[in-house]
Amino acid sequence: MMLALATVWGGSFFFNGIAVREVPVFTVVVFRVALAAIILLIIMRLRGERMPRGRRVWTAFFCMGLLNNAIPFSLIVWGQQHIASGVASILNASTPLFTVVLAHFLTSDERMTPGKFAGVLIGFAGVAVMIGLDALRDLGTGIIAQLLCLAGAVSYAFAGIYGRRFRAMGGSPMGTATGQVVASSLIMLPLVMMLDRPWTLPSPSLTAIAALIGVAAISTALAYVLYFRILATAGATNLLLVTFLIPVSAILLGTSFLGESLLPRHFAGMALIGVGLAAIDGRLWRTVQTAIDHRKERTSEP
């Protein structure tokens, strides 16, 4: 599920990059969440599911919609007007680093350990290696856009931690995903009406329309069903490690459908990402410790 989520979320940078050339930022965001909400509501109706009710759960939906949709979507799409998608993906990959730090202070069961912190740094290094030094050189330009993308990563980190409460509420992943995009649509719609005034904009091209549909149906509706299903069974830190895999999915999709070729740095980056993931969930350290213990046992035998 993490691989699937990384694939569909990786497409959001591509779709956003196309749509924002013709459509204002807030209009891109509200179309994304509103269409995703409609799709998910239809799916729920076909499955015979009902939306959760009650002030407590809808307060949580609005908070999650703000932290996980309205704020980060707007910040990242705005940033992509001024910096390359590769740079935006590097900055977005810092989300687990913020999550590890925030979870240490805001949760009681996801304390930061040296292994987790080292794993996040290794994974971030892998993303940087994969993107390449050319993209890293661009980090000196568009400082405001970069800071906004980083702020979006912080918002995602808060959302991952806040979303843990849905597990206790007992709602289905589909209901939770639908509730948050409905809530974020209601948050964003007045802003779009006041600032973008979409009825006054020229009609976008078919390419831009296709990108908007793609980012809504694939990178939002489908993505959040996967997101909340993973969140129901894994911690916030492990879930947000998917940001490390997004550049991987982009490269694999490019080689499969666009005729692009993998460079040595791509393999090196993927290897580092794998090590980082193993380090954060403890597998790397457990493997090393097991190997050390076995060696000690062999050497201590008469």
C-alpha positions in Angstrom: 0.0 0.0 0.0 2.9 2.4 0.7 4.3 1.7 -2.8 0.9 2.4 -4.3 0.5 5.6 -2.3 3.9 6.8 -3.3 3.0 6.2 -7.0 -0.2 8.1 -7.0 1.1 10.9 -4.8 4.2 11.1 -7.0 1.9 12.1 -9.8 0.6 15.1 -7.9 3.8 17.1 -8.6 3.5 16.3 -12.3 -0.2 17.2 -12.5 0.3 20.4 -10.4 3.1 21.5 -12.6 0.9 21.3 -15.7 -2.3 22.7 -14.2 -0.7 25.7 -12.4 0.5 27.1 -15.8 -3.0 28.0 -16.7 -5.1 27.9 -13.4 -4.5 30.0 -10.3 -3.2 28.2 -7.2 -6.4 28.2 -5.0 -8.5 27.2 -8.0 -6.2 24.2 -8.5 -6.5 23.2 -4.9 -10.3 23.6 -4.6 -10.9 21.7 -7.8 -8.6 19.0 -6.5 -10.4 18.5 -3.2 -13.9 19.2 -4.4 -13.7 16.6 -7.3 -12.1 14.1 -5.0 -14.9 14.7 -2.5 -17.5 14.0 -5.1 -15.8 10.9 -6.3 -15.5 9.5 -2.8 -19.1 10.4 -1.9 -20.2 8.4 -5.0 -18.1 5.4 -4.0 -19.4 5.5 -0.5 -23.0 5.6 -1.8 -22.3 2.6 -4.1 -20.8 0.7 -1.2 -23.8 1.5 1.1 -21.6 3.4 3.6 -22.8 6.5 5.4 -20.8 9.6 6.3 -19.9 9.8 10.0 -22.0 12.2 12.1 -21.4 14.2 15.2 -19.6 17.4 16.2 -16.5 15.6 17.4 -15.8 13.8 14.2 -16.5 16.7 11.9 -14.3 19.0 14.0 -11.6 16.4 13.4 -12.4 16.4 9.7 -12.0 20.2 9.5 -8.8 20.2 11.4 -7.4 17.3 9.2 -8.7 19.0 6.0 -6.8 22.2 7.0 -3.6 20.5 8.0 -3.5 17.8 5.3 -5.1 19.5 2.3 -5.8 23.2 2.4 -2.5 24.4 3.8 0.0 22.1 2.3 -1.7 21.8 -1.2 -1.8 25.6 -1.4 1.8 26.2 -0.3 3.3 23.5 -2.5 1.3 24.5 -5.6 2.3 28.1 -5.0 5.9 27.0 -4.6 5.8 25.0 -7.9 5.2 28.3 -9.7 8.7 29.4 -8.8 10.9 26.3 -8.3 11.3 23.1 -10.2 9.3 20.0 -9.3 12.5 18.2 -8.4 13.4 20.8 -5.8 9.8 20.7 -4.4 10.0 16.9 -4.0 13.3 17.2 -2.1 11.7 19.7 0.3 8.6 17.6 0.6 10.8 14.6 1.5 11.7 16.5 4.7 8.2 15.6 6.1 9.4 12.5 8.0 12.2 14.5 9.6 9.7 17.0 11.0 7.3 14.1 12.0 10.0 12.3 14.0 10.7 15.5 15.9 7.1 16.5 16.4 6.0 13.0 17.3 8.6 12.9 20.0 7.0 15.9 21.8 3.3 15.3 20.8 2.9 11.6 21.3 3.7 9.1 24.0 4.4 6.1 21.9 6.5 7.4 19.0 9.6 8.8 20.8 12.5 9.8 18.7 15.5 7.4 18.9 19.0 7.7 17.4 18.0 5.0 15.0 14.9 6.9 13.7 16.8 10.2 13.4 19.7 8.6 11.6 17.2 6.7 9.3 15.5 10.0 8.3 18.8 11.6 7.5 19.9 8.7 5.4 16.6 8.6 3.5 16.8 12.4 2.9 20.3 11.9 1.6 19.0 9.2 -0.8 16.4 11.6 -2.2 19.0 14.3 -2.7 21.3 11.9 -4.4 18.5 10.7 -6.6 17.4 14.1 -7.7 21.0 15.1 -8.3 23.3 18.1 -7.7 21.8 20.1 -10.5 18.5 20.4 -8.6 20.3 21.1 -5.3 22.0 24.1 -6.9 18.5 25.6 -7.5 18.0 25.8 -3.7 19.6 29.2 -3.6 16.9 30.7 -5.7 13.2 31.3 -4.9 13.8 31.3 -1.2 10.2 32.2 -0.3 8.9 29.4 -2.5 11.2 27.0 -0.8 10.2 28.1 2.6 6.6 27.7 1.7 7.2 24.1 0.5 9.0 23.4 3.8 6.0 24.9 5.6 3.8 22.5 3.7 6.0 19.6 4.8 5.6 20.7 8.4 1.8 20.9 7.9 1.8 17.3 6.6 3.8 16.2 9.7 1.2 17.7 12.0 -1.5 16.1 10.0 0.0 12.7 10.2 0.2 13.0 14.0 -3.3 14.5 14.3 -4.8 11.8 12.1 -3.9 9.2 14.7 -7.1 10.1 16.6 -9.3 8.7 13.8 -8.2 5.2 14.8 -9.9 5.7 18.2 -13.1 7.1 16.6 -13.6 3.8 14.8 -14.5 5.3 11.4 -13.8 3.5 8.1 -10.8 4.7 6.0 -13.2 5.6 3.2 -15.4 7.7 5.5 -12.3 9.4 7.0 -10.9 10.2 3.6 -14.2 11.5 2.3 -14.8 13.6 5.4 -11.5 15.4 5.3 -11.8 16.3 1.5 -15.4 17.5 2.0 -14.2 19.6 4.9 -11.2 21.0 3.0 -13.5 21.9 0.1 -15.7 23.9 2.4 -12.7 25.7 3.8 -11.2 26.5 0.4 -14.3 27.4 -1.6 -14.9 30.9 0.0 -11.2 31.7 -0.5 -11.4 30.9 -4.2 -14.6 32.9 -4.7 -13.0 36.0 -3.1 -9.5 35.8 -4.5 -9.5 33.8 -7.8 -13.0 34.6 -9.0 -12.9 31.5 -11.3 -15.9 32.5 -13.3 -13.8 35.4 -14.7 -10.9 33.2 -15.8 -10.3 32.1 -19.4 -11.1 28.4 -20.1 -8.1 26.1 -19.5 -6.8 23.8 -22.2 -7.7 20.1 -22.4 -4.2 19.3 -21.0 -4.8 21.4 -17.9 -8.3 20.0 -17.4 -6.9 16.4 -17.7 -4.2 17.4 -15.1 -6.8 18.7 -12.7 -8.9 15.5 -13.1 -5.7 13.4 -12.6 -4.6 15.2 -9.4 -8.2 15.0 -8.0 -9.1 11.4 -8.9 -5.8 9.7 -8.7 -3.5 11.8 -6.5 -6.2 12.7 -4.0 -9.3 10.4 -4.0 -7.4 7.2 -4.4 -4.4 8.4 -2.4 -6.4 9.3 0.7 -8.2 5.9 0.8 -4.7 4.3 0.9 -3.4 7.0 3.3 -6.0 6.4 6.0 -5.9 2.7 5.6 -2.2 2.7 6.3 -2.6 5.3 9.1 -5.1 2.9 10.8 -2.4 0.2 11.1 0.9 2.1 11.3 2.4 5.1 13.1 2.5 8.6 11.8 6.3 8.4 11.3 6.2 5.2 9.2 3.3 6.5 7.1 5.0 9.7 6.1 8.1 7.8 5.0 6.2 7.5 1.8 7.5 10.9 0.9 10.9 9.2 0.4 9.4 6.9 -2.2 7.7 9.5 -4.3 10.8 10.3 -6.4 11.3 6.6 -6.9 7.9 6.2 -8.3 8.4 9.2 -10.6 11.6 7.7 -12.0 10.0 4.3 -12.5 7.0 5.8 -14.3 9.3 7.9 -16.5 11.4 4.9 -17.6 8.3 2.8 -18.2 6.2 5.2 -20.2 8.4 8.1 -21.3 11.5 6.3 -22.4 13.7 7.9 -19.7 16.8 6.0 -18.5 18.0 5.5 -15.0 21.4 6.9 -14.0 23.8 5.5 -11.4 22.7 8.2 -8.9 19.1 6.9 -9.1 20.2 3.4 -8.0 22.3 4.9 -5.3 19.4 7.1 -4.1 17.0 4.1 -4.0 19.5 2.1 -2.0 19.9 4.9 0.5 16.2 5.3 0.8 15.8 1.6 1.5 18.5 1.8 4.2 16.7 4.8 5.7 13.4 3.1 5.8 15.0 0.0 7.5 16.7 2.2 10.0 13.6 4.1 11.1 11.5 1.0 11.7 14.4 -0.7 13.4 15.1 -3.5 11.0 18.5 -2.3 10.1 19.7 -2.0 13.7 18.1 -5.3 14.7 19.8 -7.1 11.8 23.1 -5.6 12.7 22.6 -6.4 16.4 21.6 -10.0 15.5 24.7 -10.4 13.4 26.9 -9.1 16.2 25.3 -11.4 18.7 25.8 -14.4 16.5 29.4 -13.5 16.0 30.0 -13.2 19.7 28.3 -16.6 20.3 30.6 -18.2 17.7 33.7 -16.6 19.1 32.8 -17.6 22.7 32.3 -21.2 21.8 35.2 -23.5 23.0 
